Amino acid sequence: MGEIAEKPVYRVPFVERTGMRRLEEGRGHSKLLMPLAPNANHVDVMYLGAFCVLAEAVAAGPGISILDTERYFPIIKDIAVDFHRMAASDVTAEYTLSEDEMARLLSDLESKGSATYVAQVPMHDAEGIEVATGKVTVKLLSHGWRKAG
């Protein structure tokens, strides 16, 4: 679970500018760190937008890890962040898809050309205190997918 995947990684320059780092990544698993600097707001705590980026990236990573990226791609359908308390430190988040969930997603991709999962993403400060929770709906789509109707 702790190995960094060698397959092509989707690059998003906006996300790269946050300085976010991969701590762990493997099949169906992602753990990321969002540094406080350069993501502090006007009162030197983590900017809420940084929580959104962290939740999105950590939720999408496990889905991307199981994709044949020549055939499929991910999108974020929606995201919500429940902010619990200010974070004056780096923030980490971790999300893992179960083997059963990965099997369901791959089956749906093959049969329907699309698959969806909802990730509940707890985010913790450097002391391990849960400072926010993200709810992210990730959609996996075939490159040839077209919405019916």
Buried (B, 14 or more C-beta within 10 A) or exposed (E): EEEEBEEEBEEEEEBEEBBBEBBBBBBBBBBBBBBBEEBBEEEEBBBEEBBBBBBBBBBBBBBBBBBEEEEBBBEBEEBEBEEEEBBBBBBBBBBBBEEEBBEBBBEBBEEEBBBEBEBEBBBBBEEEEEBBBBBBBBBBBBEEBEEEE
